[in-house]
Amino acid sequence: MRKKWSPYVITLSVASLAVTGLTACSSKEPAAGTASVQPSAAAPSPSAAAEKGKFRIFVSDFNNQYPASPSMQIPAIKYMGEKTNNEIDLVFIPHGQYADQLRIKFASGDIPDVYQTWGIADAEPIQNNLAMELNELLDKYGPNLKKNIPQSAWDAVTIGGKIMGIPSPAGFNAPAERVLYVRKDWMNKLNLQAPKTSEELLAVLKAFKERDPNGNGKQDEIPLTSREKFTWLENIFGMWGVNPDSFSVYNGEVIPSFTHPNILKGLEFIRTLYAEKLIDSEFMTNNSTVWKQKILSDRVGMFDHNQTTGGTWYRDMRSSLKDNPDAEFMAIPTPLGAGYTGPVGRVEQPVGKTFILFKQSKNAEAVIRFFDWLATEEGNAYAAYGAEGQALTRQGNDLVHSADKEKEFQEAWRNAVFNIAVLDSTSKMIKQDEAVYARTMQAVEVARKEGIPNPFAPMPIPQSLMSQSELKWSGSLFQEAVAKIIVGDKPLESFDEFVTMWKKQGGDKIIKEATEWYNKNGKK
């Protein structure tokens, strides 16, 4: 296991939108200025003696199909509504358009009672003082939430002692929530070992390009792929201890990590990959659909994705490449970047999905009761596996779960959205596809052994950054500057020019605000 602390780089997340899986995280002592969420002795049924509730909720569809029916006519929603004595108006938003669609809805006055996001750092309702503080509601209606979600997750949604969201902790106690996946069968065929350094990684990718691992006699392999706006390259940048969508402490200041000198190391590496045709030529424009199609086409050798999806990729490969039963991805530890000795991988994410309530909601009690039921053994089991007779079937004395049937019944969204507290007791009741489960846990174990420390997940995005979108890592300044460096239109040295320009156009204010927050709220 690599050491997980470095005197050179400390990072803190700004919560990028990404597909997330099941979540869990180890508990730790609450940080200064946060509220301590302690288990309650009593855990009564959330619907006991409560009047029928009603609420509206916005969620991502997580790229899953769902029935085109009114919410309470969807069997899963009807069941959860009946169990919690609620009428639920569930609004699905396409995952790839989620952030943009939320902004449009909020700007037009289409405000739900509660909506799903990732963390709270970039949650606009919190930035604009429109989000509801949940401390008292949780004390009164959320005993199971408080008992079964670890303190570390509550810390990550707490600002100045105020709990501002319902967190779903990071997957399987592996907060370094992304890993590198590589074709295991290609590695075996070419007699390659998992790379431990950036130089060894380069050699593996060259072998994928030059030695025809898919065996079709063509040099059509894509050694490494990723997606638009330099997403799903976190573990490549992470070889040098930074991710673009985070903050870092550098020279006594808190700076966006995309301006950190170590980002240049990652850019130089990616520039080399591009020049030598070792990275997808369309990696800057791939959307999620195109990206996935390429991965499942027997052409991609490596990609970056969530640690909880190892089993899903295994299952999808079995379905997509039926004539190649050996085709399989496996997770590998993030290699160590040349000249760097600190922690590597993904910036740790204490929480995955997060649910934020609006102050104007008149139905907050109903919302908390609903989520409290999801944190019970009964609710967790239903969210994870569904009702018996669909994806969950009885074989003799065993209950057996089939993820494939989730898609058949258009219920894969249920797990993705509402599995918020992974309880060991529920998973022990269910028999699963052992091969799929083994691949999931293989990736989880890799993620558990690495990660870039992120003790300040609740830090709000500085107002200067919120008001000037072009200054974000996903904004025009960084994206254009980096693209020109990658394709060779600009020299590596132009990165310093970009940082200077970024500071002059408002970056200095961002650094000042972030540093002041850190010195007041987070500095140990």
Disulfide bonds with the S-S distance in Angstrom:
none
